[in-house]
Amino acid sequence: MVKKSDRASGEEKCCAKIDKLYTEVLHLVTSVEKGSGSELTTRLRNVEAGVEALKEHIRSIPNTNVNENRQREQIASLYRQIKQKDELLKSLASSDTFAIPEGDAESSKSE
């Protein structure tokens, strides 16, 4: 079971990495506008490192690596379980096992 706090902290780390990556891209664009080759190379490497760090943090968030087919299978399984539960409840409701006998129903009303 994935704790909400674990997922939230992973998402917060990813958001922080995205903010840092945005800043690095902004610096890269500024370097391109200036036309400085050495600064441009440095900024580009910073952006590349930021993208890799973001990828790693995304991979560390629980359940983000589950593929779509597996998720569809899990959803289908949950629907089957709901259907079985509904059928069980319906059969219990129609069963005489849980019905209150007539005499007991009248005596419980008078009490």
Order of alpha helices (4+ residues) and beta strands (2+ residues): alpha-alpha-alpha-alpha
